[in-house]
């Protein structure tokens, strides 16, 4: 089954991509959730026209994402968390923690666009996360987790 994605779907594609999926996945998940529509010939024509009209807006969005990437490259993020002996954290640091601290610094990044290898951090140290600012702009963001011992 061929569908046109109405929003970004993890491990499948980006908004306005035409992808082929299994019938059950399309009919039972993507279409009812409003994530996709059937790729009929008329829907493809409408999509082509929308993409053509949005081409210059897309260039501006990429430029903005590149500026944000340059600004994030200068940010030194240090997250503090309570820790026991050896730097092992009580709890974990997730992408939501990173998004929250960046928002406090004035950089609004949605937590779903931040990926930490392994999903969570449970020890103090230096780490990197992948941030997707645009479908064509993905950066590696370095940060440090500092454990506060009681």
PEZI-V957358 format. One line per field, one symbol per residue. ss: DSSP state (H for helix, E for strand, L for the rest). psi: psi as a letter, one per 20 degrees, with the letter a starting at -180 (. if undefined). burial: I if it has 9 or more other C-alpha atoms within 8 Angstrom, else O. A space follows every 50 residues. Layout:
ss=???
psi=???
burial=???
//
This chain:
ss=LEEEELLLELLLELLLLEEELLHHHHHHHHLLLLLEEELLHHHHHHHHHH HHHHHHHHHHHHHHHHHHHHHHHLLLEEEEEEELHHHEEEEEELHHHHHH HHHHLLLLLLHHHEEELLLLEEELEEEEEEEEEELLEEEEEEEEEEEEEL
psi=ppqppirpppjgarpjqoqprqgggghifgghijirqqmrhhhhgggggg gghjghhghhhggghhghghhhhipopopqqpqaqjjpqnbqprhhgggg hhhhijoopphijppppigqpjqqaprqqppohrhiopqppqrppppoq.
burial=OIIIIIIIIOOOIIIIOIIOIOOOIIIOIIIOOOIIIIIOOOIIOOIOOO OOOOOOOOOOIIOOIIOIIOOIOOOOIOIOIIIIOOIIIIOIIIIOOIIO IIIOOOIOIOIOIIIIOOOIIIIIOOOIIIIIIIOOIIIOIIIIIIIIOO
//
